[in-house]
Amino acid sequence: MNTRPRLLPRVVSHAPGMSREAVHAGCAEQERLVLKYEARLTSAVAQILVDGLPPLEDWVAAVLTTPGPDADGNEGDLVEITPRQHAIEIMEPWAAVCAALKEPSAPDRLDVIVETGQTIGLISFDPEPALPVTRRQAEAANLPGHLLFARGEAFASLTPEPADERSLLEAFVLHRRLVDEQADEVLDALVRKTARSQLEELAGVVLALGPEGDAVSAVTREQSRRLVEGKPMLARKLDRGAIAGATDDGRDILSVPVVVWAKGHVSVQTRELVEGK
């Protein structure tokens, strides 16, 4: 299966008489808000997975904008997640959005209702949660030989405390930063290994080693599955197709999974690489 964009608009509803340009601006604002609150939405998804609650397809998130302080004097937009059936009941006045909610989201994607004043839309979001690493998982990690030295730091990052909203949020922020900082080195490692294996069969790995820096490598996807053992959603991210699109001159844009292990959590994020670049 080929990869799909992280944000996929499903349906949009708007006030009568709005111009096409105004509707397009509202849709762009909806996508901006999802990305603005990506960390909070993703940590909520992580909490659902950690708590063993019903699957992600049974939940719907909402980002509701607020023009000013609420009745309690609190400012800021409302970001929350609720069971799908509850969301359907709330959205009954908006027939198009309600009808779309009655159709389940694609696997491992979160439906997000976004309200921007005169427009309200439903966006399918592909989250990249960072989930706690168990000691058994750490002990079973099948790391390449040159990364075995990293096991000590990886073990040290494990924590006996149960995952909570704050730790899941902090882990997501750190994992995203690590991939952003190490993206070039990860892609270089992947390209160097293509002489022995097809890029479609590889995954990047970033291990945070604390003050001593980070360890970066490229491994087969089969090896990388050991790092996400017991976490089906992350394992499925490793099974996705590699072709994400094509450039104007016909070269494939490859979507590469990157496994990140830091702060006692593991995640699978994606980065794009242009074939032959």
C-alpha positions in Angstrom: 0.0 0.0 0.0 1.4 3.4 -0.9 1.7 6.0 1.8 -0.8 8.8 2.0 -0.5 12.4 3.1 -0.5 12.9 6.9 -3.5 15.2 6.6 -6.4 14.2 4.4 -9.6 16.5 4.3 -12.7 14.3 4.4 -15.5 16.9 4.3 -16.0 20.6 4.9 -19.2 22.5 5.8 -19.4 26.3 5.7 -21.8 29.2 6.3 -24.1 30.1 3.4 -22.9 32.6 0.9 -19.2 32.1 1.5 -17.0 32.7 -1.6 -14.8 29.9 -2.9 -11.7 31.8 -1.8 -13.0 32.2 1.7 -13.8 28.5 1.9 -10.3 27.6 0.7 -8.8 29.9 3.3 -10.9 28.2 6.0 -9.7 24.8 4.9 -6.1 26.0 5.0 -6.6 27.4 8.5 -8.1 24.0 9.6 -5.0 22.2 8.4 -2.8 24.8 10.2 -4.6 24.2 13.4 -4.2 20.4 13.3 -0.4 20.9 12.8 -0.3 23.5 15.6 -1.9 21.1 18.0 -0.2 18.0 16.6 1.7 17.3 19.8 -1.4 17.3 22.0 -3.4 15.2 19.5 -0.6 12.7 19.2 -0.1 12.4 22.9 -3.8 11.7 23.3 -3.5 8.9 20.7 -0.5 7.5 22.7 -2.6 7.5 25.9 -5.3 5.6 24.2 -2.8 3.0 23.0 -1.0 2.8 26.3 -4.3 2.4 28.3 -5.5 -0.4 26.0 -8.7 1.5 25.1 -10.8 0.7 22.0 -9.0 1.2 18.7 -8.1 4.5 17.2 -10.9 4.3 14.7 -13.4 4.5 17.5 -12.3 8.0 18.6 -12.6 11.5 17.2 -10.7 14.6 18.2 -11.8 18.2 18.0 -10.0 21.5 17.7 -12.5 24.3 18.4 -11.3 27.9 18.2 -12.3 30.4 20.8 -12.3 34.2 20.1 -11.6 35.1 23.7 -11.7 33.9 27.4 -14.4 31.4 28.3 -16.8 31.6 31.2 -14.0 30.6 33.6 -11.6 33.2 32.2 -9.5 30.6 30.4 -8.1 31.5 27.0 -7.0 29.3 24.1 -8.6 26.9 21.7 -10.3 23.7 22.9 -8.5 20.5 22.0 -10.0 17.2 23.1 -10.8 13.6 22.1 -14.0 11.7 22.5 -15.7 8.4 21.5 -16.9 8.5 17.9 -20.6 7.9 18.9 -20.5 11.0 21.1 -19.0 13.1 18.3 -21.7 11.9 15.9 -24.4 13.1 18.4 -22.7 16.5 18.8 -22.4 17.0 15.1 -26.0 16.2 14.1 -26.7 19.9 13.1 -23.9 19.6 10.5 -25.3 16.9 8.2 -22.3 16.4 6.0 -19.8 16.1 8.8 -22.2 13.9 10.8 -22.6 11.5 7.8 -18.8 11.4 7.3 -18.3 10.5 11.0 -20.6 7.5 10.6 -18.0 6.1 8.2 -15.0 4.8 10.2 -11.6 6.5 9.6 -8.9 4.6 7.8 -6.8 2.3 10.0 -4.4 4.0 12.3 -5.7 7.5 11.4 -7.5 9.9 13.7 -10.5 11.9 12.5 -10.3 15.5 13.7 -13.2 18.0 13.7 -11.8 21.5 13.2 -14.0 24.6 13.6 -12.7 28.0 12.4 -15.6 30.3 12.8 -17.4 30.1 9.5 -16.2 26.7 8.4 -16.1 23.3 10.1 -14.3 20.4 8.6 -13.3 16.8 9.2 -9.6 16.0 8.6 -8.0 12.5 8.7 -4.7 12.7 10.6 -1.9 10.2 10.6 -0.3 10.5 14.1 3.2 9.4 15.0 3.0 8.6 18.8 6.0 7.8 21.0 5.1 4.8 23.2 6.9 3.6 26.3 9.6 0.9 25.9 9.3 -2.1 28.2 12.4 -3.8 29.6 11.6 -7.0 27.8 11.5 -5.0 24.5 14.8 -3.4 25.3 16.4 -6.7 26.1 15.1 -8.2 22.8 16.3 -5.2 20.7 18.2 -6.6 17.7 20.6 -3.7 17.1 23.3 -3.7 14.5 26.8 -4.5 15.9 28.0 -0.9 15.7 25.1 0.2 17.8 25.4 -2.3 20.6 27.3 0.3 22.7 24.0 2.3 22.8 22.2 -0.4 24.7 23.4 1.0 28.0 21.9 4.4 27.4 18.8 2.9 26.0 18.3 0.8 29.1 19.0 3.9 31.3 16.2 5.8 29.6 13.6 3.2 30.7 11.4 4.4 33.6 9.2 2.4 35.9 6.6 5.2 36.2 3.4 4.7 34.2 2.9 6.8 31.1 0.9 10.0 31.7 -0.1 12.8 29.4 2.9 14.9 30.3 5.5 12.2 29.6 3.9 11.1 26.4 3.8 14.7 25.2 7.4 15.3 26.2 8.5 12.1 24.4 6.7 13.1 21.2 8.4 16.6 21.2 11.8 15.1 21.8 11.4 12.4 19.1 10.3 14.9 16.5 13.2 17.1 17.3 15.7 14.3 17.1 14.5 13.2 13.6 14.6 16.8 12.4 18.1 17.2 13.7 19.4 13.9 12.4 17.3 13.7 9.1 20.3 14.2 6.8 22.5 11.7 8.6 19.7 9.1 8.6 19.1 9.6 4.9 22.8 9.4 4.2 23.0 6.1 6.1 20.0 4.7 4.1 21.6 5.7 0.8 24.9 4.2 1.7 23.2 0.8 2.3 21.2 0.7 -0.9 24.1 -1.1 -2.7 23.3 -4.2 -0.5 19.6 -3.8 -0.1 16.7 -2.0 -1.8 15.7 1.2 -0.1 12.1 -0.1 0.1 13.4 -2.8 2.5 15.2 -0.4 4.9 14.4 1.8 7.9 16.4 4.5 9.7 17.1 4.3 13.4 17.9 7.1 15.8 18.9 6.3 19.4 19.3 9.1 21.9 22.4 8.7 24.0 22.1 11.7 26.2 25.1 14.0 26.7 27.2 11.8 24.4 25.0 12.5 21.4 22.8 10.3 19.2 23.4 7.0 17.3 22.1 6.9 13.8 22.0 3.9 11.5 20.0 2.1 8.7 18.7 -1.4 9.2 16.4 -3.8 7.4 12.7 -3.4 8.2 12.8 -6.9 9.6 15.4 -5.8 12.1 13.5 -2.6 13.0 10.4 -4.6 13.9 12.3 -5.9 17.0 12.4 -2.3 18.2 8.6 -1.9 18.1 7.7 -5.4 19.3 4.3 -5.4 21.1 3.2 -2.1 19.5 1.0 -3.1 16.5 0.3 0.5 15.3 4.1 1.2 15.0 4.7 -2.1 13.4 2.1 -1.4 10.7 3.9 1.9 9.9 7.0 -0.2 9.0 4.8 -2.3 6.6 3.6 0.6 4.5 4.6 1.0 0.9 7.6 3.1 0.1 6.4 5.1 -2.9 4.9 8.4 -1.7 4.7 10.2 -5.1 6.9 11.4 -8.0 8.8 14.5 -9.0 8.1 16.5 -12.1 11.0 14.6 -13.9 9.5 11.2 -13.0 11.7 10.2 -10.1 10.0 8.4 -7.2 9.6 10.1 -3.9 10.3 7.4 -1.3 8.7 7.5 2.2 11.2 6.1 4.6 10.3 5.0 8.2 12.6 6.2 11.0 12.5 4.3 14.3 13.3 6.7 17.2 14.2 5.4 20.7 14.6 8.2 23.3 13.3 9.1 26.7 12.2 5.6 27.4 9.8 5.7 24.4 9.8 4.4 20.8 8.1 5.9 17.7 8.1 5.5 14.0 8.2 8.6 11.9 8.5 9.2 8.2 10.8 11.2 6.0 10.8 11.6 2.3 13.8 10.9 0.0 13.9 11.6 -3.7 15.2 8.6 -5.7 18.7 9.2 -7.2 19.2 12.4 -5.1 
